[in-house]
Amino acid sequence: MGLSEFIRLLEAYRDTRYLFTADGAGHEVRIDRRNPAAEAWLAKQGALGRGAAGAGFISADNPRSRLTPGAENAAARQRLAAAVRGRG
């Protein structure tokens, strides 16, 4: 990957909205931007003894940052969800 492709990919990740729902509330997280509500939720998890000192997002879509057809992404999401459910 050349420098220009790397920069383009980095900008794409920074422009992406990462969404999650916790305790009935929706949250949007973006790279290099603070979200006080999401930070408060994460701090609460640590305070509850759940050991949350950080968070990450796992996605089955567009593996290795390569655009993938919708049907393939949907199938990959189903496999990921099944794997997560299988781990409890």
Secondary structure, DSSP 8 states (H G I E B T S, - for coil): --HHHHHHHHHHHHH--EEEEETTEEEEE-TT---HHHHHHHHHHHHTTS--S-------SSGGG----HHHHHHHHHHHHHHHHHT-
